[in-house]
Amino acid sequence: MNVSYERPSPVEYAELRRFAGLSPLEEAAAAAGLNGSIFSVVVRDENSRLLGMGRIVGDGACYFQVADVLVHLSCRDQGTGIEDTLMKEIVLYLEKNTSEGSQVIVISDTPGIRLYQSFGFKLMYPDFYGMSRTSRQPV
């Protein structure tokens, strides 16, 4: 398992999203999203195949969002520790590169909550309410 601070290619990113069970993403959207990353970390196997990634987006000063902590389905629940490795690198970056009072958020599916809590993230409710919507609503 090799850890590096790089952005995957848009094709790799789109494929990993698919293999992680997320919705498809067009290559142009993948490229734009990756270019908006403040920080990116990847895990590759000995053949340079992308096994997992994580990134941070935001304004780089006040607000940071942990995004796309993704692991290939073939590596999940295999004891690889890829999710923990990615999160350790992300938290290390945040600790070194944010100011006191900066807000760091993450939006998680239910299975991911435990992972993020183990790295100090807390559920916002009842102090705050998070909301989201898709950019284009179905017609």
N, CA and C atoms as an extended XYZ file, in Angstrom:
417
Properties=species:S:1:pos:R:3:atomname:S:1:resname:S:1:resid:I:1 pbc="F F F"
N         0.856       -1.176        0.000 N   MET     1
C         0.000        0.000        0.000 CA  MET     1
C         0.898        1.232        0.000 C   MET     1
N         0.718        2.097       -0.982 N   ASN     2
C         1.512        3.312       -1.122 CA  ASN     2
C         0.622        4.530       -0.966 C   ASN     2
N         1.012        5.433       -0.080 N   VAL     3
C         0.279        6.668        0.168 CA  VAL     3
C         1.021        7.802       -0.512 C   VAL     3
N         0.290        8.645       -1.229 N   SER     4
C         0.912        9.818       -1.832 CA  SER     4
C        -0.070       10.981       -1.839 C   SER     4
N         0.497       12.168       -1.889 N   TYR     5
C        -0.293       13.397       -1.913 CA  TYR     5
C        -0.409       13.843       -3.357 C   TYR     5
N        -1.414       13.348       -4.001 N   GLU     6
C        -1.639       13.651       -5.408 CA  GLU     6
C        -3.126       13.593       -5.688 C   GLU     6
N        -3.496       14.197       -6.784 N   ARG     7
C        -4.867       14.061       -7.263 CA  ARG     7
C        -4.897       12.914       -8.258 C   ARG     7
N        -5.869       12.043       -8.142 N   PRO     8
C        -5.986       11.020       -9.180 CA  PRO     8
C        -6.405       11.684      -10.483 C   PRO     8
N        -6.254       10.986      -11.570 N   SER     9
C        -6.747       11.525      -12.840 CA  SER     9
C        -8.274       11.562      -12.782 C   SER     9
N        -8.896       12.404      -13.599 N   PRO    10
C       -10.365       12.430      -13.627 CA  PRO    10
C       -10.984       11.070      -13.939 C   PRO    10
N       -10.343       10.302      -14.819 N   VAL    11
C       -10.858        8.971      -15.158 CA  VAL    11
C       -10.777        8.053      -13.942 C   VAL    11
N        -9.628        8.068      -13.244 N   GLU    12
C        -9.478        7.242      -12.041 CA  GLU    12
C       -10.505        7.629      -10.987 C   GLU    12
N       -10.683        8.930      -10.806 N   TYR    13
C       -11.634        9.441       -9.815 CA  TYR    13
C       -13.044        8.962      -10.130 C   TYR    13
N       -13.453        9.119      -11.381 N   ALA    14
C       -14.803        8.692      -11.786 CA  ALA    14
C       -14.975        7.184      -11.600 C   ALA    14
N       -13.938        6.420      -11.947 N   GLU    15
C       -14.017        4.965      -11.776 CA  GLU    15
C       -14.084        4.579      -10.300 C   GLU    15
N       -13.269        5.224       -9.466 N   LEU    16
C       -13.293        4.905       -8.040 CA  LEU    16
C       -14.652        5.228       -7.438 C   LEU    16
N       -15.238        6.348       -7.834 N   ARG    17
C       -16.588        6.676       -7.354 CA  ARG    17
C       -17.549        5.546       -7.697 C   ARG    17
N       -17.467        5.079       -8.935 N   ARG    18
C       -18.359        3.994       -9.363 CA  ARG    18
C       -18.093        2.730       -8.553 C   ARG    18
N       -16.812        2.361       -8.382 N   PHE    19
C       -16.461        1.161       -7.636 CA  PHE    19
C       -16.732        1.306       -6.138 C   PHE    19
N       -16.888        2.526       -5.668 N   ALA    20
C       -17.224        2.756       -4.262 CA  ALA    20
C       -18.736        2.816       -4.052 C   ALA    20
N       -19.495        2.707       -5.150 N   GLY    21
C       -20.943        2.684       -5.041 CA  GLY    21
C       -21.615        4.043       -5.131 C   GLY    21
N       -20.885        5.064       -5.578 N   LEU    22
C       -21.470        6.395       -5.715 CA  LEU    22
C       -22.004        6.601       -7.133 C   LEU    22
N       -22.746        7.689       -7.308 N   SER    23
C       -23.332        7.986       -8.604 CA  SER    23
C       -22.246        8.301       -9.635 C   SER    23
N       -22.538        8.041      -10.908 N   PRO    24
C       -21.562        8.324      -11.959 CA  PRO    24
C       -21.271        9.820      -12.060 C   PRO    24
N       -20.107       10.124      -12.602 N   LEU    25
C       -19.678       11.512      -12.750 CA  LEU    25
C       -19.014       11.653      -14.107 C   LEU    25
N       -19.413       12.669      -14.861 N   GLU    26
C       -18.792       12.905      -16.154 CA  GLU    26
C       -17.344       13.334      -15.963 C   GLU    26
N       -16.497       13.025      -16.930 N   GLU    27
C       -15.071       13.321      -16.810 CA  GLU    27
C       -14.813       14.814      -16.612 C   GLU    27
N       -15.550       15.670      -17.298 N   ALA    28
C       -15.343       17.119      -17.143 CA  ALA    28
C       -15.675       17.570      -15.722 C   ALA    28
N       -16.738       17.018      -15.165 N   ALA    29
C       -17.107       17.368      -13.787 CA  ALA    29
C       -16.064       16.824      -12.814 C   ALA    29
N       -15.564       15.617      -13.078 N   ALA    30
C       -14.520       15.040      -12.229 CA  ALA    30
C       -13.278       15.917      -12.242 C   ALA    30
N       -12.883       16.378      -13.411 N   ALA    31
C       -11.695       17.227      -13.533 CA  ALA    31
C       -11.879       18.543      -12.783 C   ALA    31
N       -13.029       19.160      -12.954 N   ALA    32
C       -13.290       20.424      -12.275 CA  ALA    32
C       -13.304       20.242      -10.759 C   ALA    32
N       -13.944       19.179      -10.308 N   GLY    33
C       -13.989       18.921       -8.873 CA  GLY    33
C       -12.611       18.691       -8.294 C   GLY    33
N       -11.811       17.879       -8.955 N   LEU    34
C       -10.454       17.608       -8.472 CA  LEU    34
C        -9.612       18.883       -8.445 C   LEU    34
N        -9.785       19.739       -9.446 N   ASN    35
C        -9.028       20.994       -9.485 CA  ASN    35
C        -9.400       21.925       -8.339 C   ASN    35
N       -10.584       21.735       -7.765 N   GLY    36
C       -11.015       22.548       -6.637 CA  GLY    36
C       -10.546       22.023       -5.288 C   GLY    36
N        -9.728       20.994       -5.308 N   SER    37
C        -9.251       20.402       -4.055 CA  SER    37
C        -8.158       21.267       -3.431 C   SER    37
N        -8.230       21.406       -2.131 N   ILE    38
C        -7.179       22.065       -1.366 CA  ILE    38
C        -6.073       21.052       -1.059 C   ILE    38
N        -6.485       19.830       -0.799 N   PHE    39
C        -5.567       18.755       -0.428 CA  PHE    39
C        -6.156       17.456       -0.940 C   PHE    39
N        -5.278       16.569       -1.373 N   SER    40
C        -5.730       15.264       -1.844 CA  SER    40
C        -4.699       14.219       -1.467 C   SER    40
N        -5.186       13.072       -1.030 N   VAL    41
C        -4.324       11.946       -0.679 CA  VAL    41
C        -4.901       10.697       -1.325 C   VAL    41
N        -4.006        9.846       -1.831 N   VAL    42
C        -4.446        8.610       -2.463 CA  VAL    42
C        -3.673        7.433       -1.888 C   VAL    42
N        -4.290        6.272       -2.008 N   VAL    43
C        -3.636        5.010       -1.669 CA  VAL    43
C        -3.673        4.162       -2.926 C   VAL    43
N        -2.503        3.660       -3.289 N   ARG    44
C        -2.377        2.818       -4.480 CA  ARG    44
C        -1.754        1.482       -4.083 C   ARG    44
N        -2.014        0.461       -4.888 N   ASP    45
C        -1.368       -0.830       -4.648 CA  ASP    45
C         0.007       -0.836       -5.317 C   ASP    45
N         0.690       -1.960       -5.254 N   GLU    46
C         2.049       -2.068       -5.800 CA  GLU    46
C         2.090       -1.912       -7.315 C   GLU    46
N         0.919       -2.010       -7.967 N   ASN    47
C         0.837       -1.817       -9.422 CA  ASN    47
C         0.291       -0.437       -9.788 C   ASN    47
N         0.248        0.467       -8.813 N   SER    48
C        -0.236        1.847       -8.986 CA  SER    48
C        -1.737        1.944       -9.217 C   SER    48
N        -2.474        0.871       -8.938 N   ARG    49
C        -3.934        0.911       -9.062 CA  ARG    49
C        -4.499        1.700       -7.884 C   ARG    49
N        -5.398        2.620       -8.169 N   LEU    50
C        -6.013        3.453       -7.144 CA  LEU    50
C        -6.957        2.615       -6.287 C   LEU    50
N        -6.659        2.522       -4.988 N   LEU    51
C        -7.489        1.765       -4.055 CA  LEU    51
C        -8.383        2.666       -3.218 C   LEU    51
N        -7.932        3.898       -2.989 N   GLY    52
C        -8.709        4.814       -2.168 CA  GLY    52
C        -8.192        6.230       -2.298 C   GLY    52
N        -9.008        7.158       -1.895 N   MET    53
C        -8.630        8.568       -1.934 CA  MET    53
C        -9.442        9.343       -0.915 C   MET    53
N        -8.964       10.519       -0.601 N   GLY    54
C        -9.691       11.471        0.213 CA  GLY    54
C        -9.214       12.853       -0.176 C   GLY    54
N       -10.064       13.843        0.000 N   ARG    55
C        -9.655       15.197       -0.343 CA  ARG    55
C       -10.352       16.202        0.544 C   ARG    55
N        -9.851       17.411        0.511 N   ILE    56
C       -10.432       18.525        1.248 CA  ILE    56
C       -10.749       19.611        0.235 C   ILE    56
N       -11.937       20.174        0.359 N   VAL    57
C       -12.348       21.321       -0.454 CA  VAL    57
C       -12.707       22.452        0.499 C   VAL    57
N       -12.838       23.650       -0.020 N   GLY    58
C       -13.231       24.778        0.815 CA  GLY    58
C       -12.551       26.052        0.372 C   GLY    58
N       -12.579       27.052        1.252 N   ASP    59
C       -11.974       28.334        0.898 CA  ASP    59
C       -10.511       28.443        1.320 C   ASP    59
N       -10.012       27.449        2.019 N   GLY    60
C        -8.607       27.432        2.400 CA  GLY    60
C        -8.260       28.273        3.608 C   GLY    60
N        -9.260       28.855        4.253 N   ALA    61
C        -8.981       29.706        5.411 CA  ALA    61
C       -10.002       29.507        6.526 C   ALA    61
N       -11.262       29.678        6.201 N   CYS    62
C       -12.306       29.623        7.228 CA  CYS    62
C       -13.100       28.320        7.213 C   CYS    62
N       -13.322       27.786        6.025 N   TYR    63
C       -14.184       26.620        5.886 CA  TYR    63
C       -13.501       25.528        5.075 C   TYR    63
N       -13.562       24.318        5.614 N   PHE    64
C       -12.972       23.148        4.988 CA  PHE    64
C       -14.001       22.024        5.037 C   PHE    64
N       -14.081       21.267        3.966 N   GLN    65
C       -14.959       20.108        3.954 CA  GLN    65
C       -14.173       18.882        3.535 C   GLN    65
N       -14.226       17.855        4.360 N   VAL    66
C       -13.645       16.570        4.008 CA  VAL    66
C       -14.590       15.936        2.995 C   VAL    66
N       -14.038       15.546        1.863 N   ALA    67
C       -14.878       15.030        0.782 CA  ALA    67
C       -14.242       13.797        0.157 C   ALA    67
N       -15.060       12.977       -0.416 N   ASP    68
C       -14.599       11.847       -1.218 CA  ASP    68
C       -13.607       10.940       -0.508 C   ASP    68
N       -13.905       10.574        0.723 N   VAL    69
C       -13.119        9.512        1.351 CA  VAL    69
C       -13.704        8.223        0.781 C   VAL    69
N       -13.051        7.743       -0.269 N   LEU    70
C       -13.568        6.629       -1.062 CA  LEU    70
C       -12.588        5.469       -1.043 C   LEU    70
N       -13.122        4.276       -0.951 N   VAL    71
C       -12.304        3.067       -1.000 CA  VAL    71
C       -12.968        2.094       -1.961 C   VAL    71
N       -12.168        1.506       -2.811 N   HIS    72
C       -12.650        0.525       -3.779 CA  HIS    72
C       -13.382       -0.590       -3.029 C   HIS    72
N       -14.513       -1.018       -3.549 N   LEU    73
C       -15.319       -2.060       -2.895 CA  LEU    73
C       -14.510       -3.317       -2.597 C   LEU    73
N       -13.548       -3.646       -3.443 N   SER    74
C       -12.752       -4.861       -3.237 CA  SER    74
C       -11.868       -4.773       -1.998 C   SER    74
N       -11.683       -3.573       -1.458 N   CYS    75
C       -10.805       -3.384       -0.286 CA  CYS    75
C       -11.582       -3.165        1.002 C   CYS    75
N       -12.875       -2.977        0.902 N   ARG    76
C       -13.676       -2.735        2.098 CA  ARG    76
C       -13.773       -3.985        2.934 C   ARG    76
N       -13.766       -3.792        4.239 N   ASP    77
C       -13.920       -4.892        5.194 CA  ASP    77
C       -12.887       -6.000        4.981 C   ASP    77
N       -11.726       -5.633        4.459 N   GLN    78
C       -10.657       -6.598        4.239 CA  GLN    78
C        -9.515       -6.410        5.233 C   GLN    78
N        -9.700       -5.508        6.190 N   GLY    79
C        -8.655       -5.254        7.170 CA  GLY    79
C        -7.490       -4.457        6.620 C   GLY    79
N        -7.703       -3.755        5.507 N   THR    80
C        -6.620       -2.998        4.889 CA  THR    80
C        -6.317       -1.704        5.635 C   THR    80
N        -7.311       -1.150        6.329 N   GLY    81
C        -7.112        0.100        7.051 CA  GLY    81
C        -6.989        1.314        6.150 C   GLY    81
N        -7.441        1.197        4.908 N   ILE    82
C        -7.297        2.305        3.965 CA  ILE    82
C        -8.055        3.540        4.441 C   ILE    82
N        -9.281        3.353        4.933 N   GLU    83
C       -10.060        4.493        5.404 CA  GLU    83
C        -9.324        5.227        6.530 C   GLU    83
N        -8.794        4.463        7.485 N   ASP    84
C        -8.053        5.078        8.592 CA  ASP    84
C        -6.809        5.792        8.088 C   ASP    84
N        -6.102        5.196        7.160 N   THR    85
C        -4.900        5.818        6.601 CA  THR    85
C        -5.245        7.143        5.949 C   THR    85
N        -6.295        7.150        5.136 N   LEU    86
C        -6.717        8.384        4.469 CA  LEU    86
C        -7.094        9.453        5.486 C   LEU    86
N        -7.885        9.072        6.487 N   MET    87
C        -8.320       10.050        7.484 CA  MET    87
C        -7.155       10.560        8.334 C   MET    87
N        -6.194        9.721        8.664 N   LYS    88
C        -5.022       10.195        9.411 CA  LYS    88
C        -4.294       11.275        8.633 C   LYS    88
N        -4.127       11.075        7.341 N   GLU    89
C        -3.450       12.063        6.502 CA  GLU    89
C        -4.261       13.351        6.394 C   GLU    89
N        -5.568       13.223        6.268 N   ILE    90
C        -6.436       14.395        6.174 CA  ILE    90
C        -6.391       15.199        7.469 C   ILE    90
N        -6.516       14.533        8.599 N   VAL    91
C        -6.496       15.221        9.894 CA  VAL    91
C        -5.129       15.865       10.140 C   VAL    91
N        -4.066       15.184        9.765 N   LEU    92
C        -2.729       15.756        9.909 CA  LEU    92
C        -2.610       17.040        9.096 C   LEU    92
N        -3.101       17.025        7.867 N   TYR    93
C        -3.094       18.226        7.045 CA  TYR    93
C        -3.878       19.351        7.724 C   TYR    93
N        -5.065       19.029        8.207 N   LEU    94
C        -5.910       20.047        8.849 CA  LEU    94
C        -5.237       20.628       10.086 C   LEU    94
N        -4.603       19.782       10.879 N   GLU    95
C        -3.949       20.261       12.091 CA  GLU    95
C        -2.786       21.199       11.768 C   GLU    95
N        -2.122       20.983       10.654 N   LYS    96
C        -0.970       21.802       10.282 CA  LYS    96
C        -1.338       23.050        9.483 C   LYS    96
N        -2.517       23.055        8.852 N   ASN    97
C        -2.809       24.095        7.861 CA  ASN    97
C        -4.085       24.888        8.092 C   ASN    97
N        -4.673       24.777        9.258 N   THR    98
C        -5.868       25.579        9.535 CA  THR    98
C        -5.616       26.483       10.722 C   THR    98
N        -6.393       27.524       10.799 N   SER    99
C        -6.296       28.466       11.908 CA  SER    99
C        -7.286       28.100       12.996 C   SER    99
N        -7.021       28.576       14.197 N   GLU   100
C        -7.966       28.368       15.283 CA  GLU   100
C        -9.312       28.961       14.884 C   GLU   100
N       -10.362       28.207       15.083 N   GLY   101
C       -11.708       28.668       14.736 CA  GLY   101
C       -12.157       28.280       13.344 C   GLY   101
N       -11.268       27.728       12.537 N   SER   102
C       -11.700       27.261       11.215 CA  SER   102
C       -12.732       26.150       11.396 C   SER   102
N       -13.699       26.109       10.512 N   GLN   103
C       -14.734       25.090       10.571 CA  GLN   103
C       -14.412       23.969        9.592 C   GLN   103
N       -14.436       22.743       10.092 N   VAL   104
C       -14.211       21.569        9.251 CA  VAL   104
C       -15.466       20.713        9.330 C   VAL   104
N       -16.051       20.435        8.183 N   ILE   105
C       -17.279       19.642        8.150 CA  ILE   105
C       -17.075       18.398        7.297 C   ILE   105
N       -17.920       17.449        7.522 N   VAL   106
C       -17.980       16.259        6.684 CA  VAL   106
C       -19.438       15.828        6.619 C   VAL   106
N       -19.841       15.381        5.470 N   ILE   107
C       -21.178       14.823        5.292 CA  ILE   107
C       -20.981       13.331        5.072 C   ILE   107
N       -21.654       12.525        5.862 N   SER   108
C       -21.407       11.091        5.836 CA  SER   108
C       -22.685       10.303        5.661 C   SER   108
N       -22.535        9.137        5.045 N   ASP   109
C       -23.619        8.176        5.086 CA  ASP   109
C       -23.570        7.514        6.466 C   ASP   109
N       -24.599        6.790        6.819 N   THR   110
C       -24.676        6.206        8.159 CA  THR   110
C       -23.495        5.295        8.482 C   THR   110
N       -23.063        4.401        7.585 N   PRO   111
C       -21.929        3.543        7.938 CA  PRO   111
C       -20.629        4.313        8.196 C   PRO   111
N       -20.470        5.490        7.605 N   GLY   112
C       -19.236        6.252        7.768 CA  GLY   112
C       -19.148        7.053        9.043 C   GLY   112
N       -20.260        7.195        9.756 N   ILE   113
C       -20.276        8.040       10.951 CA  ILE   113
C       -19.227        7.597       11.957 C   ILE   113
N       -19.127        6.320       12.201 N   ARG   114
C       -18.172        5.809       13.198 CA  ARG   114
C       -16.730        6.176       12.827 C   ARG   114
N       -16.385        6.068       11.540 N   LEU   115
C       -15.040        6.430       11.091 CA  LEU   115
C       -14.740        7.881       11.437 C   LEU   115
N       -15.631        8.781       11.066 N   TYR   116
C       -15.384       10.208       11.299 CA  TYR   116
C       -15.382       10.535       12.789 C   TYR   116
N       -16.256        9.906       13.550 N   GLN   117
C       -16.246       10.144       14.992 CA  GLN   117
C       -14.932        9.706       15.617 C   GLN   117
N       -14.325        8.648       15.107 N   SER   118
C       -13.051        8.187       15.661 CA  SER   118
C       -11.929        9.195       15.416 C   SER   118
N       -12.152       10.154       14.520 N   PHE   119
C       -11.180       11.206       14.255 CA  PHE   119
C       -11.635       12.557       14.805 C   PHE   119
N       -12.565       12.529       15.756 N   GLY   120
C       -12.951       13.746       16.466 CA  GLY   120
C       -14.131       14.516       15.908 C   GLY   120
N       -14.743       14.041       14.851 N   PHE   121
C       -15.922       14.720       14.319 CA  PHE   121
C       -17.124       14.370       15.196 C   PHE   121
N       -18.005       15.345       15.378 N   LYS   122
C       -19.196       15.153       16.201 CA  LYS   122
C       -20.442       15.450       15.381 C   LYS   122
N       -21.499       14.713       15.683 N   LEU   123
C       -22.777       15.011       15.043 CA  LEU   123
C       -23.191       16.423       15.433 C   LEU   123
N       -23.730       17.185       14.503 N   MET   124
C       -24.046       18.588       14.748 CA  MET   124
C       -25.342       18.785       15.523 C   MET   124
N       -26.287       17.918       15.315 N   TYR   125
C       -27.587       18.042       15.969 CA  TYR   125
C       -27.428       17.828       17.470 C   TYR   125
N       -28.035       18.583       18.342 N   PRO   126
C       -29.071       19.581       18.112 CA  PRO   126
C       -28.548       21.008       18.005 C   PRO   126
N       -27.222       21.198       18.079 N   ASP   127
C       -26.692       22.559       18.003 CA  ASP   127
C       -26.844       23.173       16.615 C   ASP   127
N       -26.662       22.349       15.588 N   PHE   128
C       -26.757       22.810       14.213 CA  PHE   128
C       -27.527       21.784       13.401 C   PHE   128
N       -28.060       22.232       12.296 N   TYR   129
C       -28.738       21.339       11.364 CA  TYR   129
C       -28.033       21.437       10.025 C   TYR   129
N       -27.617       20.315        9.472 N   GLY   130
C       -27.037       20.305        8.140 CA  GLY   130
C       -28.128       20.020        7.126 C   GLY   130
N       -27.983       20.611        5.975 N   MET   131
C       -28.943       20.395        4.900 CA  MET   131
C       -28.194       20.257        3.587 C   MET   131
N       -28.822       19.623        2.611 N   SER   132
C       -28.230       19.536        1.288 CA  SER   132
C       -29.335       19.413        0.258 C   SER   132
N       -28.968       19.608       -0.974 N   ARG   133
C       -29.869       19.379       -2.096 CA  ARG   133
C       -29.027       19.133       -3.315 C   ARG   133
N       -29.572       18.444       -4.284 N   THR   134
C       -28.856       18.271       -5.531 CA  THR   134
C       -28.993       19.555       -6.333 C   THR   134
N       -28.028       19.793       -7.209 N   SER   135
C       -28.037       21.051       -7.974 CA  SER   135
C       -29.181       21.097       -8.966 C   SER   135
N       -29.521       19.964       -9.533 N   ARG   136
C       -30.631       19.908      -10.481 CA  ARG   136
C       -31.687       18.975       -9.945 C   ARG   136
N       -32.843       19.492       -9.760 N   GLN   137
C       -33.962       18.691       -9.269 CA  GLN   137
C       -34.619       17.955      -10.433 C   GLN   137
N       -35.043       16.696      -10.211 N   PRO   138
C       -35.721       15.976      -11.311 CA  PRO   138
C       -36.983       16.703      -11.736 C   PRO   138
N       -37.261       16.600      -13.003 N   VAL   139
C       -38.449       17.281      -13.560 CA  VAL   139
C       -39.617       16.340      -13.546 C   VAL   139
